[in-house]
Amino acid sequence: MSAAPTTSAEHHLKQASGDGMASLAAAPTVDRVKFLNGGAFFDDTRRDVERYLADPRTRRSGYLRLHLKAPIAIGLSVVSWVLLVVVQPPLALALPCLAGLVIGVLLTGFNVQHDANHGSYFTQRRYNHLLGWTSDTILGISSHAWRVKHNVAHHTYTNVDGYDEDIQQTPVVRLAPSQPTRPWYRFQHIYIWFLYSFMGIRWQLFGDLKAFVQRSVGRHTLRIPSGWNLAALLVGKAVFLAWAVAVPMFFYPWWLVLLAYVGFMMITSFVMATTFQLAHCVEEATFASPAQAGVGEREWAVHQVETTVDFCPENKVLTWALGGLNFQIEHHLFPGVPHTHYPAIAKIVHENCIKHGVRHVTQPSLRAALRSHFRHLRHMGHLGVPVHIEMG
């Protein structure tokens, strides 16, 4: 992340290499898996993207469309909450307000905190961290821990078993072929959808605390924040608990507040978890064990493309709502670029994939992406399970 303002295209591309994202780690990783930097595919793609971003009007348009989302997302969240808590409308109006709160929080997560914590919302780090604080205050998840978990562990080592924290969900679910099998995994394609609904609550109540107590996220060191970062962590958690639980209890019965909180978090968690899984845990994505990824002969950019899948590229409404996260390939290659540029960059990436023979997969619809994720879960659940043979 850059600490000094710049208007050049290079600022948008500063995190486009494995080293650029690994530099965000609080401390070196033990026995780190290493990828080759550069390569003909990424060199050509980067050059073409730099040329696209070189036009000041293109950059200004991207920033304008990005910055307009924050007041919409945060404003919808605040207005919906005020109507629910202060105005206390009748049930017929309360339900639309609750829906507005859910949508506002989802929009904030996808369109505001995600870009900000990747350093792509502003050109200065302090402003990105300030807006990224919406992860603490609105989502209830530490932005400090999230930057290590997501920016480092996931983005640098995508789908590498033991390094990418996003696929380390054992013994609950098996997402990679190198992970051990368990009898209950045979049903994971059925029960996992229910568990997705509790992802957010788990991170709010236990995930952050566990990471800080262990001082690690997977194999990546997580240092306890100090100074302003520690204050932001504590105050952010307090702000979230205040608006989500404490303040509403002054206006509604405690049981109704807790019921609404759980329902609210289940919906938002399900949408967020499913969205990220559709890009990486599908039939078309590749996975690697540390031994397979650590030979030092695999280009980082090629690894990112082949472990990631775009979906619904022609659906402009979904693209707007998800903050471009349906263009995960482009996001992984250029996380420092505002997501409003991803549809245009996708064409550049696709052309260079054809040119260099890199496998590039796009799911045409949300239904196709969901079915692929379902089949992947079912396949992983049955992979390695002994076949019962009856002798006749």
N, C-alpha and C positions, 0 to 999 in steps of 0.2 A: 504494500500500500504506500502510495506516495504521500509525503508530508508537506510537499510544496506544490502550489498551484501550477498547472500547466494546461495549455490548450492543444497540445500536439496529439497526434494519433497514437504516439508511443505510450502516452499515459493509459489509454484504454487497453493496451496490450501488455502491460507490465506484469500481469500475473499469468501469462499464457504458457509458461513452461513449468515443468515439474519443480525446478529449483526455485522459481518465483513463488510457488505456493508453499513449498516446504519451508521457506524462510519465515513463514508465519508461525512455525512451531515454537513453543516456549523453550524447548531443549531438543538436542539431537535424538533420533530414534535408535534404539539398540538393534544391531544387525539389520540396518536399513536395506530394503529392496531398492535397487537402483535401475533407472531407465536411461536410455540414450537420449540426450537432448538434441534438438534440431531435427535433421533429416530432410530429404528433398520434399516430402509431402508437406511438412509443417512450414518449411522455409517458403514454399510457393504460396501456401494458404495465408501465412502471416503477411507476406508482401502484398497479396491481393486485398486483404482486409485493411492494411495500412493505406492502400490507395483509395479504398472506399471511404475510410474515415478522414482522409486528408482534406476533404471539402468541409470548410467551416460551417456551411449551411446544413450539411448532413449531421454534424456533431450537435449543433444547436437544436435541430429538430428532434434528435434523439433525447437530449436532455429535457427539452420542453415537454415532450410526451411522457417522459419518466416523472418529472417533477409535478405534473398535474395529478398524478395518481395518489400522492401522499395526502393532500387535503380531502380527496374523495374517500379514500380508505379509512383514514383516521377520523375524518368528520362523520362518516356513517356510523362508525363504532361509538363515538361520543354521543351523538344525537340519539341513537337507539338506546344507549344505556340511561341517559337522562330521562327519556320518556318512560322507560321501564321502572326506574327506581323513584324518580321524583314525582312524575305525573301520575304514575300507577294507573294506567288505562284499564278498561275492562278486558276480559279475556279475548274478545274478538279483535281488539287492537293490540293486546299484549303479545300475542303470537307473531304478528308481522314485525313488531319491534324486536322480539327475540331473534327472528330470522334475519333482520337487518343487522343485529349485533354479530351474529354468526358470520354473515357475508362480509361485514366490515373487518372483523378480525382476520378472516381468511385473506382478504385483499391486502391487508397490512402485512401479513406474513409472507405472501407471495410477491408482492409488488414493492414493498418498502424495506422491511428489515433485511430481506435476503440480499438485495442489491447493496444496501448500505454496509452490511457486514462483510461483503466482498470488496468494498472500497470503490464501487462503481457509481454511487449516487452523487457524490461530490468529488472535487479534485483534491480536497484536503482531508487528511485522515481524521482529524478531530471532529469534523462535521459528520463524516460517515459513522464514526463511533457514537456520536450523539443521536443520530437518527436510528442507528442500529440498536439503540437502547430500547426501542419499541419491542424488541424480542423479550426483554426483561419485564417491561411494564404492561404490555398488552398480551403477550403470549405466556408470560410467566416462566420463561426459559432463559438461562444466563447467556447473554451474547458473548461473554468472555470464553466460556466453555464451548459454545457453539462454533466459534471461529476456529478452535483447534479440532473439534470433532468433525466439522463439515469442510472447512477450507483446507485443512491439512490432511487429516486421515482419509476422508472420502475423496476429495478432489485429486490428491496426488496418487493415491493407491486404489483407485476405483476397482471394486470387485476382486481385490487381492485378499484372500482369506487370511485373517489374522492381523491385517493392517487397516482395512476399511471397516470402521466401526459399524457402518450401516448394515453390513451383512453378517455381523456377529450377534445373532439372536438365539443361539443354542443355549440351553436345551429345549427352548420353546418351539423353534422352527428351524428348518434346514434350508438355507438359501444358496449354498455353493456345493458343488460335487465333492470337493476335498474335505468337507465337514463330515463327522461321524454320523452314522445312521442310528435312529431310535425307533422303536415300534410305533409310537404315536405319530411319527411324521407321516405315516400313510394317510392320515386324516387332516394334514395341515392345510390342504387346499380348501377345506371346509371350515375349520375353526379359526383360521388366521384372520378372516374378515372381522370377526368379533373382537379379536385382540388388537387390531389396528385402532379400534375406537378408544383404547386406553393408553396409546403411545404418549399423548400430551400430558396426561395426568401423571404417568410414570416419571416423565422427565421433570415435571414441575415439583413433585413431592420427593422423588428418590434419585433420579438420574443425575441432576446437578450435584447434589450432596455426595453421592457415591463417587463421582468423578473427582471432586475436590478432596475427599477423604483419601482416595487411592492415589491422588496427584497424577492421574494418568487417564487418557482416553485410548483404550486399546494399548498399543505399544508406544503411544506418544505422550510425552511428559506434559502435564498440565500444572503450571505453577499457581500457587495461591495468589490471587491479585492483592495489590497493596495500594495505598493512597487513594487517588480518585477512582481507580478501577474497582477497588474493594467497596468504596462508598456507593458506586453505581450498582454493584451487585446486590448489596444489602437494601438500598433504597428502592431499587427496581423490583425486588421480590416483595417488599412491603407495599409498594404501590399496587402491584398486581393483586395481592391478597386483599387489599383494602377495597378496590372497586369490584372484584369478583365475588367476595364473600362477606367481609366485615360490614361495609356500608349498607348493602342490601338488607342485612339482618335488622337494621333499625326500622325498616319499612315493611318487611315481610316476615312470616314465621321462619325460624331457623331451618326446619325440615324442607320447606319449599325452596329456600335459597340453595341448600345443598343439592336438592333434586335438580333445580335449574342449572346449577354449576356443572354437575355430572353430565346432564344431557347436552349442555352447550359444549363441553370439552369432548364428549364422545363424537359429536358430529364433526367438529373442527379437526380432531385427531384423525378420524377416518379419512377425510378428504386429503389432508396433508400427507399421511402415510401412503395412501394409495397412489397419489400423484408421483411421489418420488420412486415408488417401487416400479411403476410402469416404465421408467426410463432405464432401469438397470437389472431388475430381477425378472427377466422375460426370456423366452426361448431363444431369441436371436442374439442376446448379449453373451459375451464370453466371460469366463471366470478363470482365475489362476491361483495356484498355491504359491507360497513364498518361493519355493524351489523353482517353479516354472517362471515366475516373474523376475526372480533375482539373478538371472544369468547374465544380465547386463547387455543383452543383445537386442532388446525390444525397445523401439522408439516410444517415448512417452505419448506423443500425439496420436500415433497409430493405436496404442493401447486404449486411449480415451475414446476414440471413435468406435472401436470394436467392442468395448464393454458398455456402450451407451446407445440408446435408441430414441429417436425423435418420434412423436406421435401427434396426429391431428394437425399437420402443418398448414392446412388450408382453412382451418376453423379460426377466424379472426377474433370471435367473441371469446372462445376458450383461451386463445393466446393472450388476449388482454387480461382476462381474469386470473390466469395462472402466472402472470408475470414472465411469460416466455419460457416457463419451465418445461413446456412440451418440446422445446428446442434444446434438449439437454446436451446434445453433442456440441453445439455451438457454445453453450454455457461452459462446458468443461474445457474447451479449447481456449476460450477467451472470457474468463470469469470477471475480469476487470472492465469489460465493456457493458454499458447499460443494456438491459434485456430488450429494449425497444429496437435495437439493431439486429436482433437474432434472425428474424425472417429473411432479411437481406443477406446476412452472412451465411445463412444456410445454403443459399444458391452457390456461393463461392466454395464452401466446404464440399458440397456435392460434386461440383465440377472437378475439384482437385482429387477427390477420392477416385473418380473414374480415371483421371489422368495417371494416378500412381498406383492403381489397383488395390486400394484400401476398401475393405468391406464397409458399406454404409447402409444402415437399415432405417426405414421410416414406416411406422404403422399408420395406415390411412385414416383410421377412425378410433374413437375412444373404445368402441366395442371390441375392435380387433386387438387393441392394447390390453384390455382387461382379460380377454380370452387367452392371450399369450402368457400373461402373468399367472393365470389360473393353471394353465398347462405346465408351466415351469414349476410351480409349487407341487403339483401332483407328481411330476417326474422326479423332482428332488426327494419327495417323500418315499417313493418306491425304489429309487436307485440304490443298489447294493443290498436290497432285502432278498434273502434266500427264497428261491422258488420251490414251492411244495410239489413234489412229483409223486404220483401214485403209480406203483408198479402193478401191471396187470398180469 
